[in-house]
Amino acid sequence: MMQLSINPTTDDMLDVGPNGNKNHNTDLSSDSERRVVPIANKILLCSSDKAIEKRWQESLNEVGELAAVSSLESLINSLKSCQTEVVLVDLELFAKDYREIPASLCQRFPNVSFVVLSPVPNDDEGLYLISHGVKGYCNRYISKALLVKAVELVRMGEIWVGRSLLFKLMNRLSSMASPQGEEHGMKTGSVDGLAKLTEREREIAQLVGAGDSNKAIARKLDITERTVKAHLSSIFRKTKTKDRLQLGLLINA
C-alpha cells in the first residue's frame, strides 16, 4: 500500500494567532537577502504577501537554507539558478491560472517538490494540483509544527494532503487502474514499461510500491537519495507514470 502523509483538517491548520517563536534567520524580506545564491537543498518561499512570507520563514528557520521571492518570474529565475529542493508557493500568486501554472512548473522542474498553500483549501482544487505533480497541498495558515512536518515529509518523497482529499485521490487512482478506467482511456502507466527497467530500477520500483520513501530506499540499497531520484526519473519515463503514486499503483496492480 502506498505511504501517504495525512495532514489535519482545515480547522486544525488555522493557527493564525500571534506566535512566540524567535526567528534566528536573516530577515529575508530585504532586497539584498532576496538575491538567490546557488546553495544545495534550498527551501524557496514564494508569496507576494509579506506577512505570509514572514510566517513561513519563522516556521522553517531551523529546517534548512531559506530564500524568498515574490513573483512568478522571480520564482522561475531562482529555480534556474540554484539547486532547490522544496518550493512553498502561495496559491494567491497564480490568481486565475492556478490550474495551468503549477502543472507547468512541475513538468519544467521535475526534481523540485512543490507544496501549494491555499487561502481557502478545497478538495477539488487540491485533487487537480496533486494529480498534476504537486507534492503537497494545505492551508496557507498551517501551523508552524505542521508546516515543518510537511516540508520534511515531502523531502523524503512522500505526499502531504488532507484526509478527505486523500480518500478522493485514492478513489480516483483506483478507478484509473480498473478495467472500466482503462476503457475510458484512463491509465496510470504502462505495464510493458516495467519490462524495460534495469535490475536496480526494478528494485527501486518495488520499494516505492511497498510505500518506502526515497530516504528509506537509499538506506536499504546503500545509495544516495540523489541516485534514487535519478533512477525514479528514468522509471517514470519508461513506465509512463507521472509520480510515485501512479508507479505504486502500477506495481501493485
Secondary structure, DSSP 8 states (H G I E B T S, - for coil): ----EEE--HHHH---S-------S--TTSTTTTS----TTEEEEE-S-HHHHHHHHHHHTTTS-EEEE-SHHHHHHHHHHS-EEEEEEEGGGGGGGTTHHHHHHHHH-TTSEEEEEESS--HHHHHHHHHTT-SEEEETT--HHHHHHHHHHHHTT--EEEHHHHHHHHHHHHHHHSHHHHHTT--S--HHHHTT--HHHHHHHHHHHTT--HHHHHHHHT--HHHHHHHHHHHHHHHT-SSHHHHHHHHT-
